[in-house]
Amino acid sequence: MNRRSRILALARHPFIYALLLVPVSLSITILIIRVNIAEQPRVLLYAPFIFLAKLAFHAGVLQWLLAKRNASEDRPAAAQ
């Protein structure tokens, strides 16, 4: 696992994950641009869409974390 993946794996609390949404999405977008700019200069045109796609993905993960947290809070104490 790379450093970014390890950080995200540690950020299981929804609030912490929410704080990381934009920085992580931006860093992934920059990495994609750096890797592809030499061969595909048009990647710069797609950068906003790449960023939004990464942001949407991580927003989905955040939504899953919140649903998981709410489900565990809704269970009776005996079921936990």
ABEGO torsion letter per residue (X at the ends): XBAAAAAAAABABAAAAAAAAAAAAAAAAAAAAAAAAAABAAAAAAAAAAAAAAAAAAAAAAAAAAAAAAAAAABBAAAX
